[in-house]
């Protein structure tokens, strides 16, 4: 089973439960009509599960009409919605995606929801990625920081991207007990 199939199956199982197994849900999961899916994104009073299906399917199909809905879902309080939005945004190939993910990752008021934007920035490896990961990590490197998982995702992303600009931030992160091992490993990957 491909990653797309697995992610779509996970989304489908979840939204079927949310919709109570409605016929409308099944229709959105199976239709090949992009116009119908795009209509869901602009129609009033559509449930969130319907908008999520439409945005995911359009995004994975490269239809940029899904961009705004996917960015909103990437910043949702429900981690499962964030995962599906991140997956679709990575496949959408919209040039605005990296800027949007960087804005979400660095927003101090939304730090609790920054994990998936951080991971998306790593996957995109865009010009915005390393500066946003560094800025977010520097803000979250204090030993008593409650959002250390987001900081760890930044360290892991900087390790994967191996950009020398990250050296000072990674050296500072080594003082955080939960980041020490990952930051040390990331520093060894730098040129």
N, CA and C atoms as a LAMMPS dump frame, in Angstrom:
ITEM: TIMESTEP
0
ITEM: NUMBER OF ATOMS
573
ITEM: BOX BOUNDS ff ff ff
-5.0000000000000000e+02 5.0000000000000000e+02
-5.0000000000000000e+02 5.0000000000000000e+02
-5.0000000000000000e+02 5.0000000000000000e+02
ITEM: ATOMS id mol type element x y z
1 1 1 N 0.851 -1.191 0
2 1 2 C 0 0 0
3 1 3 C 0.89 1.245 0
4 2 1 N 0.607 2.214 -0.869
5 2 2 C 1.41 3.427 -0.945
6 2 3 C 1.061 4.357 0.213
7 3 1 N 1.951 5.344 0.453
8 3 2 C 1.697 6.318 1.515
9 3 3 C 0.403 7.074 1.244
10 4 1 N 0.155 7.398 -0.019
11 4 2 C -1.085 8.091 -0.388
12 4 3 C -2.293 7.233 -0.025
13 5 1 N -2.258 5.969 -0.378
14 5 2 C -3.375 5.079 -0.062
15 5 3 C -3.588 4.975 1.439
16 6 1 N -2.493 4.854 2.174
17 6 2 C -2.589 4.724 3.628
18 6 3 C -3.135 6.004 4.259
19 7 1 N -2.627 7.154 3.823
20 7 2 C -3.115 8.421 4.368
21 7 3 C -4.577 8.646 4.009
22 8 1 N -4.943 8.314 2.783
23 8 2 C -6.335 8.488 2.373
24 8 3 C -7.247 7.536 3.146
25 9 1 N -6.817 6.31 3.355
26 9 2 C -7.614 5.348 4.113
27 9 3 C -7.82 5.824 5.545
28 10 1 N -6.771 6.355 6.151
29 10 2 C -6.862 6.874 7.514
30 10 3 C -7.849 8.041 7.584
31 11 1 N -7.749 8.96 6.625
32 11 2 C -8.676 10.087 6.561
33 11 3 C -10.1 9.583 6.35
34 12 1 N -10.28 8.664 5.411
35 12 2 C -11.616 8.154 5.104
36 12 3 C -12.248 7.491 6.316
37 13 1 N -11.489 6.672 7.042
38 13 2 C -12.033 6.015 8.239
39 13 3 C -12.48 7.043 9.272
40 14 1 N -11.663 8.069 9.465
41 14 2 C -11.986 9.091 10.466
42 14 3 C -13.215 9.9 10.076
43 15 1 N -13.28 10.355 8.82
44 15 2 C -14.416 11.206 8.426
45 15 3 C -15.712 10.401 8.301
46 16 1 N -15.608 9.128 7.988
47 16 2 C -16.819 8.292 7.981
48 16 3 C -17.437 8.273 9.371
49 17 1 N -16.586 8.136 10.401
50 17 2 C -17.083 8.167 11.774
51 17 3 C -17.696 9.528 12.096
52 18 1 N -16.997 10.606 11.723
53 18 2 C -17.497 11.956 12.014
54 18 3 C -18.832 12.232 11.336
55 19 1 N -18.983 11.71 10.122
56 19 2 C -20.203 11.996 9.353
57 19 3 C -21.34 11.04 9.685
58 20 1 N -21.058 10.059 10.534
59 20 2 C -22.077 9.063 10.828
60 20 3 C -22.317 8.13 9.651
61 21 1 N -21.297 7.989 8.794
62 21 2 C -21.425 7.116 7.634
63 21 3 C -22.395 7.628 6.585
64 22 1 N -22.471 8.942 6.446
65 22 2 C -23.444 9.537 5.528
66 22 3 C -23.128 9.259 4.06
67 23 1 N -24.17 9.293 3.254
68 23 2 C -24.013 9.119 1.811
69 23 3 C -23.207 10.271 1.217
70 24 1 N -23.369 11.471 1.778
71 24 2 C -22.614 12.629 1.291
72 24 3 C -21.118 12.414 1.484
73 25 1 N -20.753 11.816 2.595
74 25 2 C -19.34 11.523 2.858
75 25 3 C -18.808 10.536 1.827
76 26 1 N -19.544 9.475 1.591
77 26 2 C -19.101 8.477 0.609
78 26 3 C -18.972 9.096 -0.778
79 27 1 N -19.888 9.982 -1.109
80 27 2 C -19.833 10.653 -2.413
81 27 3 C -18.535 11.46 -2.548
82 28 1 N -18.19 12.223 -1.513
83 28 2 C -16.982 13.045 -1.569
84 28 3 C -15.714 12.189 -1.589
85 29 1 N -15.771 11.049 -0.945
86 29 2 C -14.604 10.164 -0.926
87 29 3 C -14.368 9.479 -2.268
88 30 1 N -15.416 9.353 -3.068
89 30 2 C -15.29 8.581 -4.313
90 30 3 C -15.39 9.391 -5.597
91 31 1 N -15.923 10.599 -5.532
92 31 2 C -16.11 11.359 -6.77
93 31 3 C -14.774 11.711 -7.424
94 32 1 N -14.783 11.732 -8.722
95 32 2 C -13.617 12.174 -9.481
96 32 3 C -13.795 13.582 -10.018
97 33 1 N -14.884 14.232 -9.633
98 33 2 C -15.242 15.555 -10.143
99 33 3 C -14.601 16.653 -9.288
100 34 1 N -13.54 17.253 -9.8
101 34 2 C -12.854 18.315 -9.054
102 34 3 C -13.739 19.54 -8.85
103 35 1 N -14.645 19.801 -9.776
104 35 2 C -15.541 20.95 -9.608
105 35 3 C -16.477 20.732 -8.417
106 36 1 N -16.938 19.516 -8.267
107 36 2 C -17.79 19.207 -7.112
108 36 3 C -17.006 19.378 -5.815
109 37 1 N -15.792 18.872 -5.793
110 37 2 C -14.958 19.013 -4.598
111 37 3 C -14.644 20.479 -4.306
112 38 1 N -14.316 21.238 -5.34
113 38 2 C -14.02 22.662 -5.145
114 38 3 C -15.25 23.403 -4.643
115 39 1 N -16.423 23.004 -5.086
116 39 2 C -17.65 23.623 -4.614
117 39 3 C -17.845 23.455 -3.124
118 40 1 N -17.439 22.325 -2.599
119 40 2 C -17.565 22.066 -1.159
120 40 3 C -16.777 23.094 -0.351
121 41 1 N -15.656 23.537 -0.882
122 41 2 C -14.807 24.484 -0.153
123 41 3 C -15.415 25.873 -0.041
124 42 1 N -16.344 26.209 -0.921
125 42 2 C -16.92 27.563 -0.899
126 42 3 C -18.388 27.591 -0.481
127 43 1 N -19.024 26.428 -0.422
128 43 2 C -20.43 26.395 -0.013
129 43 3 C -20.554 26.678 1.477
130 44 1 N -21.598 27.375 1.819
131 44 2 C -21.858 27.693 3.223
132 44 3 C -22.385 26.458 3.952
133 45 1 N -22.097 26.427 5.238
134 45 2 C -22.645 25.434 6.153
135 45 3 C -22.26 23.994 5.827
136 46 1 N -21.124 23.815 5.187
137 46 2 C -20.605 22.467 4.972
138 46 3 C -19.85 22.054 6.233
139 47 1 N -20.002 20.815 6.683
140 47 2 C -19.275 20.384 7.885
141 47 3 C -17.77 20.313 7.616
142 48 1 N -17.007 20.385 8.69
143 48 2 C -15.553 20.38 8.575
144 48 3 C -15.054 19.105 7.889
145 49 1 N -15.658 17.963 8.181
146 49 2 C -15.193 16.718 7.557
147 49 3 C -15.334 16.788 6.033
148 50 1 N -16.393 17.435 5.543
149 50 2 C -16.592 17.553 4.09
150 50 3 C -15.525 18.454 3.479
151 51 1 N -15.232 19.552 4.139
152 51 2 C -14.19 20.469 3.647
153 51 3 C -12.819 19.783 3.658
154 52 1 N -12.592 18.982 4.696
155 52 2 C -11.308 18.287 4.778
156 52 3 C -11.148 17.272 3.649
157 53 1 N -12.179 16.509 3.376
158 53 2 C -12.106 15.539 2.264
159 53 3 C -11.813 16.275 0.958
160 54 1 N -12.583 17.325 0.708
161 54 2 C -12.421 18.063 -0.55
162 54 3 C -11.024 18.661 -0.661
163 55 1 N -10.55 19.287 0.41
164 55 2 C -9.229 19.91 0.372
165 55 3 C -8.137 18.868 0.179
166 56 1 N -8.236 17.762 0.886
167 56 2 C -7.229 16.707 0.765
168 56 3 C -7.192 16.153 -0.652
169 57 1 N -8.337 15.822 -1.171
170 57 2 C -8.384 15.21 -2.511
171 57 3 C -7.914 16.189 -3.581
172 58 1 N -8.336 17.452 -3.483
173 58 2 C -7.885 18.453 -4.452
174 58 3 C -6.39 18.708 -4.313
175 59 1 N -5.924 18.843 -3.075
176 59 2 C -4.501 19.104 -2.846
177 59 3 C -3.626 17.995 -3.386
178 60 1 N -3.992 16.759 -3.096
179 60 2 C -3.209 15.62 -3.597
180 60 3 C -3.269 15.534 -5.123
181 61 1 N -4.33 16.094 -5.693
182 61 2 C -4.466 16.116 -7.146
183 61 3 C -3.831 17.327 -7.8
184 62 1 N -3.162 18.168 -6.997
185 62 2 C -2.467 19.323 -7.548
186 62 3 C -3.356 20.514 -7.863
187 63 1 N -4.572 20.539 -7.335
188 63 2 C -5.509 21.633 -7.601
189 63 3 C -5.336 22.71 -6.525
190 64 1 N -4.818 23.86 -6.935
191 64 2 C -4.461 24.918 -5.982
192 64 3 C -5.662 25.589 -5.316
193 65 1 N -6.857 25.275 -5.737
194 65 2 C -8.032 25.815 -5.038
195 65 3 C -8.117 25.282 -3.606
196 66 1 N -7.38 24.237 -3.314
197 66 2 C -7.391 23.649 -1.97
198 66 3 C -6.453 24.357 -1.002
199 67 1 N -5.615 25.252 -1.495
200 67 2 C -4.537 25.808 -0.675
201 67 3 C -5.028 26.419 0.637
202 68 1 N -5.949 27.368 0.579
203 68 2 C -6.375 28.067 1.784
204 68 3 C -6.982 27.115 2.807
205 69 1 N -7.821 26.207 2.344
206 69 2 C -8.443 25.245 3.263
207 69 3 C -7.381 24.354 3.908
208 70 1 N -6.404 23.936 3.138
209 70 2 C -5.354 23.083 3.692
210 70 3 C -4.506 23.819 4.721
211 71 1 N -4.223 25.09 4.484
212 71 2 C -3.448 25.867 5.459
213 71 3 C -4.236 26.006 6.76
214 72 1 N -5.532 26.247 6.663
215 72 2 C -6.355 26.314 7.88
216 72 3 C -6.332 24.975 8.625
217 73 1 N -6.414 23.885 7.897
218 73 2 C -6.382 22.561 8.522
219 73 3 C -5.007 22.242 9.108
220 74 1 N -3.949 22.763 8.497
221 74 2 C -2.595 22.554 9.016
222 74 3 C -2.438 23.194 10.396
223 75 1 N -3.227 24.184 10.684
224 75 2 C -3.156 24.923 11.94
225 75 3 C -4.305 24.531 12.88
226 76 1 N -4.909 23.395 12.647
227 76 2 C -6.061 22.951 13.437
228 76 3 C -5.591 22.344 14.76
229 77 1 N -6.464 22.368 15.746
230 77 2 C -6.108 21.797 17.055
231 77 3 C -6.091 20.27 17.037
232 78 1 N -6.729 19.659 16.042
233 78 2 C -6.775 18.21 15.923
234 78 3 C -5.56 17.731 15.129
235 79 1 N -4.623 17.023 15.761
236 79 2 C -3.404 16.596 15.054
237 79 3 C -3.668 15.758 13.808
238 80 1 N -4.735 14.963 13.802
239 80 2 C -5.014 14.138 12.618
240 80 3 C -5.352 14.999 11.409
241 81 1 N -6.052 16.095 11.636
242 81 2 C -6.339 17.018 10.532
243 81 3 C -5.053 17.67 10.047
244 82 1 N -4.169 18.003 10.973
245 82 2 C -2.883 18.606 10.599
246 82 3 C -2.063 17.656 9.742
247 83 1 N -2.068 16.387 10.1
248 83 2 C -1.294 15.394 9.343
249 83 3 C -1.814 15.293 7.913
250 84 1 N -3.128 15.186 7.753
251 84 2 C -3.665 15.046 6.397
252 84 3 C -3.433 16.32 5.589
253 85 1 N -3.56 17.484 6.226
254 85 2 C -3.316 18.745 5.518
255 85 3 C -1.852 18.865 5.093
256 86 1 N -0.947 18.483 5.973
257 86 2 C 0.477 18.543 5.658
258 86 3 C 0.813 17.628 4.478
259 87 1 N 0.24 16.446 4.494
260 87 2 C 0.469 15.494 3.399
261 87 3 C 0.005 16.089 2.071
262 88 1 N -1.206 16.63 2.062
263 88 2 C -1.752 17.19 0.82
264 88 3 C -0.985 18.434 0.383
265 89 1 N -0.6 19.296 1.324
266 89 2 C 0.158 20.502 0.967
267 89 3 C 1.511 20.15 0.352
268 90 1 N 2.144 19.12 0.854
269 90 2 C 3.443 18.718 0.296
270 90 3 C 3.297 18.261 -1.149
271 91 1 N 2.152 17.717 -1.503
272 91 2 C 1.921 17.237 -2.867
273 91 3 C 1.313 18.301 -3.775
274 92 1 N 0.769 19.337 -3.198
275 92 2 C 0.117 20.394 -3.966
276 92 3 C 1.111 21.178 -4.825
277 93 1 N 2.318 21.349 -4.31
278 93 2 C 3.366 22.088 -5.026
279 93 3 C 2.964 23.531 -5.311
280 94 1 N 2.306 24.149 -4.343
281 94 2 C 1.942 25.566 -4.456
282 94 3 C 3.099 26.387 -3.888
283 95 1 N 3.574 27.396 -4.609
284 95 2 C 4.72 28.176 -4.12
285 95 3 C 4.443 28.926 -2.823
286 96 1 N 3.194 29.074 -2.452
287 96 2 C 2.854 29.774 -1.207
288 96 3 C 2.982 28.882 0.028
289 97 1 N 3.116 27.595 -0.164
290 97 2 C 3.069 26.658 0.957
291 97 3 C 4.174 26.896 1.972
292 98 1 N 5.399 27.06 1.531
293 98 2 C 6.512 27.234 2.47
294 98 3 C 6.346 28.506 3.292
295 99 1 N 5.911 29.588 2.675
296 99 2 C 5.687 30.836 3.428
297 99 3 C 4.605 30.647 4.48
298 100 1 N 3.538 29.962 4.106
299 100 2 C 2.441 29.726 5.051
300 100 3 C 2.904 28.838 6.2
301 101 1 N 3.626 27.773 5.891
302 101 2 C 4.121 26.88 6.941
303 101 3 C 5.098 27.609 7.857
304 102 1 N 5.951 28.456 7.289
305 102 2 C 6.893 29.23 8.104
306 102 3 C 6.148 30.191 9.026
307 103 1 N 5.107 30.83 8.514
308 103 2 C 4.323 31.746 9.35
309 103 3 C 3.658 31.004 10.504
310 104 1 N 3.144 29.815 10.24
311 104 2 C 2.515 29.027 11.303
312 104 3 C 3.543 28.525 12.308
313 105 1 N 4.684 28.072 11.825
314 105 2 C 5.715 27.527 12.707
315 105 3 C 6.286 28.59 13.637
316 106 1 N 6.391 29.812 13.17
317 106 2 C 7.031 30.871 13.955
318 106 3 C 6.037 31.719 14.745
319 107 1 N 4.76 31.445 14.629
320 107 2 C 3.734 32.218 15.333
321 107 3 C 3.754 31.849 16.816
322 108 1 N 4.159 32.787 17.666
323 108 2 C 4.294 32.505 19.093
324 108 3 C 2.957 32.184 19.752
325 109 1 N 1.862 32.644 19.186
326 109 2 C 0.55 32.375 19.769
327 109 3 C 0.026 30.986 19.398
328 110 1 N 0.657 30.334 18.425
329 110 2 C 0.178 29.026 17.958
330 110 3 C 1.235 27.932 18.132
331 111 1 N 2.159 28.138 19.05
332 111 2 C 3.255 27.19 19.232
333 111 3 C 2.751 25.771 19.489
334 112 1 N 1.676 25.637 20.228
335 112 2 C 1.154 24.307 20.549
336 112 3 C 0.742 23.536 19.294
337 113 1 N 0.498 24.248 18.2
338 113 2 C 0.05 23.617 16.954
339 113 3 C 1.112 23.664 15.864
340 114 1 N 2.354 23.926 16.236
341 114 2 C 3.417 24.15 15.247
342 114 3 C 4.131 22.885 14.793
343 115 1 N 3.865 21.752 15.406
344 115 2 C 4.609 20.538 15.077
345 115 3 C 4.503 20.167 13.597
346 116 1 N 3.313 20.169 13.061
347 116 2 C 3.144 19.751 11.666
348 116 3 C 3.634 20.792 10.662
349 117 1 N 3.458 22.092 10.92
350 117 2 C 4.116 23.058 10.038
351 117 3 C 5.646 22.915 10.03
352 118 1 N 6.233 22.607 11.189
353 118 2 C 7.68 22.401 11.259
354 118 3 C 8.082 21.195 10.414
355 119 1 N 7.352 20.113 10.554
356 119 2 C 7.672 18.913 9.767
357 119 3 C 7.473 19.15 8.269
358 120 1 N 6.445 19.922 7.932
359 120 2 C 6.212 20.241 6.525
360 120 3 C 7.356 21.082 5.968
361 121 1 N 7.836 22.043 6.737
362 121 2 C 8.97 22.861 6.287
363 121 3 C 10.186 21.984 5.986
364 122 1 N 10.407 20.993 6.818
365 122 2 C 11.532 20.08 6.584
366 122 3 C 11.333 19.315 5.281
367 123 1 N 10.136 18.817 5.081
368 123 2 C 9.859 18.051 3.862
369 123 3 C 9.999 18.914 2.613
370 124 1 N 9.561 20.169 2.707
371 124 2 C 9.602 21.056 1.541
372 124 3 C 11.032 21.46 1.182
373 125 1 N 11.892 21.612 2.187
374 125 2 C 13.268 22.067 1.966
375 125 3 C 13.283 23.298 1.049
376 126 1 N 12.474 24.28 1.408
377 126 2 C 12.341 25.525 0.649
378 126 3 C 13.267 26.589 1.242
379 127 1 N 13.465 27.715 0.552
380 127 2 C 14.304 28.785 1.118
381 127 3 C 13.829 29.258 2.497
382 128 1 N 12.535 29.16 2.758
383 128 2 C 11.988 29.594 4.051
384 128 3 C 12.23 28.581 5.161
385 129 1 N 12.569 27.353 4.809
386 129 2 C 12.607 26.265 5.791
387 129 3 C 13.628 26.483 6.902
388 130 1 N 14.883 26.6 6.563
389 130 2 C 15.93 26.696 7.59
390 130 3 C 15.758 27.939 8.453
391 131 1 N 15.542 29.146 7.898
392 131 2 C 15.349 30.297 8.78
393 131 3 C 14.171 30.134 9.754
394 132 1 N 13.071 29.548 9.289
395 132 2 C 11.917 29.363 10.179
396 132 3 C 12.22 28.326 11.248
397 133 1 N 12.899 27.244 10.886
398 133 2 C 13.246 26.217 11.874
399 133 3 C 14.214 26.771 12.91
400 134 1 N 15.175 27.556 12.481
401 134 2 C 16.124 28.173 13.416
402 134 3 C 15.387 29.117 14.365
403 135 1 N 14.551 29.997 13.826
404 135 2 C 13.83 30.958 14.664
405 135 3 C 12.944 30.252 15.685
406 136 1 N 12.25 29.21 15.253
407 136 2 C 11.375 28.478 16.16
408 136 3 C 12.186 27.747 17.22
409 137 1 N 13.271 27.103 16.82
410 137 2 C 14.115 26.396 17.778
411 137 3 C 14.695 27.358 18.809
412 138 1 N 15.193 28.493 18.372
413 138 2 C 15.791 29.449 19.308
414 138 3 C 14.771 29.919 20.346
415 139 1 N 13.545 30.068 19.923
416 139 2 C 12.486 30.503 20.841
417 139 3 C 12.115 29.408 21.835
418 140 1 N 12.336 28.151 21.462
419 140 2 C 11.869 27.027 22.279
420 140 3 C 12.994 26.239 22.94
421 141 1 N 14.178 26.8 23.036
422 141 2 C 15.325 26.044 23.552
423 141 3 C 15.525 26.127 25.064
424 142 1 N 14.705 26.861 25.768
425 142 2 C 14.857 26.949 27.226
426 142 3 C 14.575 25.583 27.858
427 143 1 N 15.338 25.202 28.889
428 143 2 C 15.158 23.883 29.504
429 143 3 C 13.75 23.616 30.041
430 144 1 N 13.039 24.65 30.445
431 144 2 C 11.691 24.455 30.998
432 144 3 C 10.592 24.665 29.956
433 145 1 N 10.96 24.699 28.684
434 145 2 C 9.999 24.952 27.601
435 145 3 C 8.992 23.797 27.515
436 146 1 N 7.681 24.099 27.61
437 146 2 C 6.69 23.02 27.546
438 146 3 C 6.485 22.451 26.138
439 147 1 N 6.875 23.179 25.125
440 147 2 C 6.675 22.724 23.745
441 147 3 C 7.96 22.12 23.183
442 148 1 N 8.601 21.294 23.992
443 148 2 C 9.883 20.724 23.588
444 148 3 C 9.749 19.787 22.39
445 149 1 N 8.56 19.205 22.171
446 149 2 C 8.384 18.324 21.006
447 149 3 C 8.495 19.119 19.698
448 150 1 N 8.01 20.343 19.717
449 150 2 C 8.149 21.206 18.543
450 150 3 C 9.627 21.546 18.352
451 151 1 N 10.312 21.846 19.446
452 151 2 C 11.749 22.136 19.366
453 151 3 C 12.51 20.922 18.835
454 152 1 N 12.137 19.736 19.289
455 152 2 C 12.792 18.517 18.806
456 152 3 C 12.549 18.334 17.306
457 153 1 N 11.343 18.616 16.847
458 153 2 C 11.059 18.525 15.41
459 153 3 C 11.927 19.517 14.628
460 154 1 N 12.176 20.7 15.208
461 154 2 C 13.065 21.67 14.56
462 154 3 C 14.483 21.113 14.459
463 155 1 N 14.969 20.539 15.551
464 155 2 C 16.314 19.954 15.551
465 155 3 C 16.398 18.835 14.513
466 156 1 N 15.409 17.966 14.503
467 156 2 C 15.402 16.871 13.528
468 156 3 C 15.36 17.402 12.093
469 157 1 N 14.579 18.462 11.887
470 157 2 C 14.52 19.069 10.558
471 157 3 C 15.845 19.683 10.152
472 158 1 N 16.48 20.371 11.088
473 158 2 C 17.778 20.979 10.783
474 158 3 C 18.838 19.903 10.547
475 159 1 N 18.72 18.799 11.232
476 159 2 C 19.63 17.667 10.985
477 159 3 C 19.458 17.178 9.549
478 160 1 N 18.222 16.98 9.165
479 160 2 C 17.944 16.471 7.81
480 160 3 C 18.399 17.454 6.731
481 161 1 N 18.196 18.755 6.983
482 161 2 C 18.534 19.765 5.974
483 161 3 C 20.027 20.103 5.969
484 162 1 N 20.713 19.84 7.085
485 162 2 C 22.175 19.987 7.182
486 162 3 C 22.692 21.327 6.656
487 163 1 N 22.087 22.407 7.111
488 163 2 C 22.497 23.746 6.691
489 163 3 C 23.416 24.343 7.757
490 164 1 N 24.612 24.81 7.37
491 164 2 C 25.558 25.332 8.372
492 164 3 C 25.04 26.541 9.156
493 165 1 N 24.04 27.252 8.643
494 165 2 C 23.475 28.386 9.39
495 165 3 C 22.861 27.936 10.715
496 166 1 N 22.552 26.664 10.836
497 166 2 C 21.901 26.156 12.048
498 166 3 C 22.878 25.886 13.189
499 167 1 N 24.173 25.923 12.933
500 167 2 C 25.16 25.541 13.955
501 167 3 C 24.956 26.254 15.299
502 168 1 N 24.874 27.589 15.371
503 168 2 C 24.72 28.229 16.689
504 168 3 C 23.442 27.79 17.422
505 169 1 N 22.362 27.634 16.694
506 169 2 C 21.103 27.23 17.319
507 169 3 C 21.181 25.797 17.837
508 170 1 N 21.804 24.931 17.057
509 170 2 C 21.944 23.541 17.487
510 170 3 C 22.887 23.418 18.679
511 171 1 N 23.943 24.22 18.698
512 171 2 C 24.839 24.201 19.856
513 171 3 C 24.108 24.662 21.105
514 172 1 N 23.273 25.676 20.983
515 172 2 C 22.48 26.138 22.126
516 172 3 C 21.457 25.084 22.554
517 173 1 N 20.907 24.375 21.596
518 173 2 C 19.886 23.365 21.908
519 173 3 C 20.465 22.19 22.68
520 174 1 N 21.754 21.961 22.578
521 174 2 C 22.357 20.841 23.313
522 174 3 C 22.224 20.994 24.819
523 175 1 N 21.97 22.21 25.3
524 175 2 C 21.824 22.415 26.748
525 175 3 C 20.434 22.012 27.245
526 176 1 N 19.506 21.8 26.339
527 176 2 C 18.159 21.364 26.714
528 176 3 C 18.201 19.846 26.895
529 177 1 N 17.854 19.346 28.08
530 177 2 C 17.998 17.902 28.334
531 177 3 C 17.292 17.012 27.31
532 178 1 N 16.152 17.427 26.815
533 178 2 C 15.416 16.593 25.872
534 178 3 C 15.901 16.755 24.431
535 179 1 N 16.771 17.714 24.192
536 179 2 C 17.255 17.98 22.836
537 179 3 C 18.719 17.608 22.641
538 180 1 N 19.417 17.296 23.723
539 180 2 C 20.868 17.087 23.68
540 180 3 C 21.285 16.072 22.616
541 181 1 N 20.723 14.892 22.668
542 181 2 C 21.156 13.828 21.741
543 181 3 C 20.863 14.193 20.293
544 182 1 N 19.665 14.704 20.03
545 182 2 C 19.303 15.058 18.659
546 182 3 C 20.142 16.221 18.145
547 183 1 N 20.39 17.218 19.007
548 183 2 C 21.191 18.363 18.583
549 183 3 C 22.633 17.956 18.309
550 184 1 N 23.168 17.07 19.143
551 184 2 C 24.527 16.576 18.925
552 184 3 C 24.621 15.829 17.597
553 185 1 N 23.65 14.992 17.336
554 185 2 C 23.643 14.259 16.062
555 185 3 C 23.501 15.214 14.884
556 186 1 N 22.677 16.234 15.042
557 186 2 C 22.485 17.205 13.944
558 186 3 C 23.78 17.964 13.675
559 187 1 N 24.502 18.301 14.717
560 187 2 C 25.762 19.039 14.53
561 187 3 C 26.771 18.202 13.751
562 188 1 N 26.763 16.91 13.938
563 188 2 C 27.703 16.062 13.191
564 188 3 C 27.378 15.999 11.702
565 189 1 N 26.145 16.35 11.334
566 189 2 C 25.743 16.299 9.92
567 189 3 C 26.085 17.578 9.163
568 190 1 N 26.475 18.601 9.897
569 190 2 C 26.754 19.89 9.226
570 190 3 C 28.067 19.859 8.487
571 191 1 N 28.115 20.52 7.332
572 191 2 C 29.387 20.566 6.592
573 191 3 C 30.43 21.411 7.322
